[in-house]
Amino acid sequence: MNDQVEKETSKFDWVAARSSCSLPNVFKELRLQVKEDVKTRNALRPNNSPYEFSVVENSGDFKFF
């Protein structure tokens, strides 16, 4: 059993996992999720509604309205 656990652990790419947790990658993922949320929310609006949500990007920053 210990050999199997050791083999599973040795397959884990901790360098790639750690890299994906960097702040730029975390905020990139957050921005993508916000865009998807805005798209989903806009699809739920009533027909001919006078409002729309959007994501505005500016020099790497983003805001949603």
ChimeraX commands (.cxc) that place a marker at each C-alpha (Angstrom):
marker #1 position 0.00,0.00,0.00 radius 0.5
marker #1 position 2.82,2.46,0.81 radius 0.5
marker #1 position 4.41,1.88,-2.61 radius 0.5
marker #1 position 1.15,2.83,-4.32 radius 0.5
marker #1 position 0.84,6.03,-2.29 radius 0.5
marker #1 position 4.45,6.90,-3.06 radius 0.5
marker #1 position 3.88,6.37,-6.80 radius 0.5
marker #1 position 0.76,8.58,-6.73 radius 0.5
marker #1 position 2.64,11.28,-4.84 radius 0.5
marker #1 position 5.60,11.18,-7.21 radius 0.5
marker #1 position 3.25,11.79,-10.19 radius 0.5
marker #1 position 1.99,15.05,-8.68 radius 0.5
marker #1 position 3.55,18.04,-10.48 radius 0.5
marker #1 position 3.93,20.42,-7.54 radius 0.5
marker #1 position 5.83,23.00,-9.62 radius 0.5
marker #1 position 2.91,23.40,-12.05 radius 0.5
marker #1 position 0.41,23.37,-9.19 radius 0.5
marker #1 position 2.30,26.07,-7.33 radius 0.5
marker #1 position 2.65,28.15,-10.49 radius 0.5
marker #1 position -1.10,28.04,-11.06 radius 0.5
marker #1 position -1.58,29.57,-7.60 radius 0.5
marker #1 position 0.38,32.70,-8.45 radius 0.5
marker #1 position -1.51,35.98,-8.07 radius 0.5
marker #1 position -1.63,36.73,-11.81 radius 0.5
marker #1 position -3.11,33.28,-12.50 radius 0.5
marker #1 position -5.61,33.54,-9.65 radius 0.5
marker #1 position -6.85,36.93,-10.88 radius 0.5
marker #1 position -6.98,35.68,-14.47 radius 0.5
marker #1 position -9.22,32.82,-13.34 radius 0.5
marker #1 position -11.33,35.21,-11.27 radius 0.5
marker #1 position -11.76,37.53,-14.27 radius 0.5
marker #1 position -12.89,34.61,-16.46 radius 0.5
marker #1 position -15.39,33.49,-13.82 radius 0.5
marker #1 position -16.78,37.02,-13.49 radius 0.5
marker #1 position -17.21,37.24,-17.26 radius 0.5
marker #1 position -19.13,33.96,-17.25 radius 0.5
marker #1 position -21.28,35.15,-14.34 radius 0.5
marker #1 position -22.11,38.37,-16.19 radius 0.5
marker #1 position -23.01,36.42,-19.32 radius 0.5
marker #1 position -25.27,34.11,-17.28 radius 0.5
marker #1 position -26.92,37.04,-15.49 radius 0.5
marker #1 position -27.57,38.90,-18.73 radius 0.5
marker #1 position -29.22,35.79,-20.17 radius 0.5
marker #1 position -31.65,35.84,-17.21 radius 0.5
marker #1 position -32.81,39.40,-17.86 radius 0.5
marker #1 position -36.41,39.89,-19.06 radius 0.5
marker #1 position -36.87,40.67,-22.75 radius 0.5
marker #1 position -36.46,44.38,-23.57 radius 0.5
marker #1 position -35.01,45.13,-20.15 radius 0.5
marker #1 position -33.48,48.62,-19.88 radius 0.5
marker #1 position -30.30,47.40,-18.23 radius 0.5
marker #1 position -27.38,45.12,-18.98 radius 0.5
marker #1 position -24.41,44.01,-16.93 radius 0.5
marker #1 position -20.91,44.28,-18.35 radius 0.5
marker #1 position -17.26,43.74,-17.56 radius 0.5
marker #1 position -14.85,46.59,-18.26 radius 0.5
marker #1 position -11.15,45.84,-18.53 radius 0.5
marker #1 position -8.49,48.50,-18.24 radius 0.5
marker #1 position -4.76,47.77,-18.12 radius 0.5
marker #1 position -5.20,44.39,-16.49 radius 0.5
marker #1 position -7.84,45.60,-14.03 radius 0.5
marker #1 position -11.49,44.74,-14.40 radius 0.5
marker #1 position -14.78,45.97,-13.01 radius 0.5
marker #1 position -18.29,44.77,-13.48 radius 0.5
marker #1 position -21.41,46.92,-13.57 radius 0.5
marker link #1:1,2 radius 0.2
marker link #1:2,3 radius 0.2
marker link #1:3,4 radius 0.2
marker link #1:4,5 radius 0.2
marker link #1:5,6 radius 0.2
marker link #1:6,7 radius 0.2
marker link #1:7,8 radius 0.2
marker link #1:8,9 radius 0.2
marker link #1:9,10 radius 0.2
marker link #1:10,11 radius 0.2
marker link #1:11,12 radius 0.2
marker link #1:12,13 radius 0.2
marker link #1:13,14 radius 0.2
marker link #1:14,15 radius 0.2
marker link #1:15,16 radius 0.2
marker link #1:16,17 radius 0.2
marker link #1:17,18 radius 0.2
marker link #1:18,19 radius 0.2
marker link #1:19,20 radius 0.2
marker link #1:20,21 radius 0.2
marker link #1:21,22 radius 0.2
marker link #1:22,23 radius 0.2
marker link #1:23,24 radius 0.2
marker link #1:24,25 radius 0.2
marker link #1:25,26 radius 0.2
marker link #1:26,27 radius 0.2
marker link #1:27,28 radius 0.2
marker link #1:28,29 radius 0.2
marker link #1:29,30 radius 0.2
marker link #1:30,31 radius 0.2
marker link #1:31,32 radius 0.2
marker link #1:32,33 radius 0.2
marker link #1:33,34 radius 0.2
marker link #1:34,35 radius 0.2
marker link #1:35,36 radius 0.2
marker link #1:36,37 radius 0.2
marker link #1:37,38 radius 0.2
marker link #1:38,39 radius 0.2
marker link #1:39,40 radius 0.2
marker link #1:40,41 radius 0.2
marker link #1:41,42 radius 0.2
marker link #1:42,43 radius 0.2
marker link #1:43,44 radius 0.2
marker link #1:44,45 radius 0.2
marker link #1:45,46 radius 0.2
marker link #1:46,47 radius 0.2
marker link #1:47,48 radius 0.2
marker link #1:48,49 radius 0.2
marker link #1:49,50 radius 0.2
marker link #1:50,51 radius 0.2
marker link #1:51,52 radius 0.2
marker link #1:52,53 radius 0.2
marker link #1:53,54 radius 0.2
marker link #1:54,55 radius 0.2
marker link #1:55,56 radius 0.2
marker link #1:56,57 radius 0.2
marker link #1:57,58 radius 0.2
marker link #1:58,59 radius 0.2
marker link #1:59,60 radius 0.2
marker link #1:60,61 radius 0.2
marker link #1:61,62 radius 0.2
marker link #1:62,63 radius 0.2
marker link #1:63,64 radius 0.2
marker link #1:64,65 radius 0.2
view
